[in-house]
Amino acid sequence: MLLLARGWQYIYWDSPLRVLVWDEDAFSGVVQRLGWSWTDWVTSQRVSGWIEAWTISLGVVLVLGIVGLLLWARKRDWSNLARALILTATAVLLLHVVLETKGHYWRVGHFAELSLQWTTPILFLLITTRSINYQLVDYALRIMIALTFIGHGLYAYGYYPVPGHFQQMMISGFGVDNEGALLLLKIAGIFDFIAAALIFLPARGVRNFAIWYIIIWGFLTALARLWSYSGFSSWEYLISHWFPAFLVRSEHFLVPLGLFLWWNSRSTSE
């Protein structure tokens, strides 16, 4: 779902490529070597067309990553092609996360919050490989889940400026005022930190409690993209914009759910 949703966003809407190519400090040298002035570069319809073409091309690469996953699942003669498609799509996902992080002032917490939004295809490859290293995969899943919720917690707690849409989702979802929304977010941030730590404990009961908190809260924060804006958006915009936003964040609860089911299946087989 991650690749499908992100691919749709690139093909139908846009990408964060402009964060890079319209950054004068980072890109002006390239522009000068191409023989453009900076003003002409950022105002050119031709350049804008190039960005749109690259965006759509990257969207196609993301969709081809889905083909790679399907081929990989068949476990036949297409494994090399499948791996190449998946890893190429993962590289585009990583580029997206890096550019989003750049657009958020290179905050480490922002990159951490998006951990599952680019590592999920790699985690899928790890967990479905023939010579699986169970301990490696287990800890890779826990680390990526923990980073995602620590990053989310840093915003919710207020270590970074609390995003306006976080507050809006709390106001719409719980019927509180702005002050109440900030308080609920701070509490949620603390719970995010605690849950991220508890999933590493060996005590199965505590660990399962923490992972279920993560699953439920991950689902609610993803679903909030739909319920918080359903009253402000047309159905067309809700389906074309906010539903893909929900699907992108579905990894925040589906991966933890998969980890919980994997724990249970291994404990019953041991």
Helices and strands as residue ranges (DSSP letters): H 2-8, I 9-13, H 17-21, H 24-33, H 38-43, H 45-74, H 79-103, H 108-113, H 116-128, H 134-157, H 164-174, H 178-198, H 204-227, H 235-237, I 238-242, H 243-249, H 251-269
